[in-house]
């Protein structure tokens, strides 16, 4: 980035972060998620700095970006919850083995084959227990971004495995 671009983005961040965080909070309802959304928006702004700088309304550009990021975060969280509806019966006890599909396939065994025990544990903590990515990352000693990526990959692997069993529909 050129120095003037760096200065522009830094000034935008310093002067408007709190305003943008409140804007994201309206959609996401948690401070941690709102901060993540704003950080994602600034990351996007870094990659599209010429667009932001040439915009007649840079704050409006940032708010639109945040709005889209919030929508995507909400969709991802809803997909995770939908995926885990099948697992509600053993939310507190992962050792349950009586949960089966109509064909007799054990759902827990399907999950164990699709993802590692550690990834399933992380997914369960975030999707069912509702801990934040920041809390989960601290618990596992990894970065928040690595935590988010692991959950995203686990979600996709579980969806694929459950689709093969005809448990989870398109969505």
Secondary structure, DSSP 8 states (H G I E B T S, - for coil): --HHHHHHHHHHHHHHHHHHHHHHHHHH-SHHHHHHHHHHHHHHHHHTHHHHHH-S-HHHHHHHHHHHHHHHHHHHHHHHHHHHGGGGGGSS-TT----B-TTS-BHHHHHHHHS-HHHHHHHHHHHTT---HHHHHHHHTS-HHHHHHHHHHHHHHHHHHHHHTT-S---
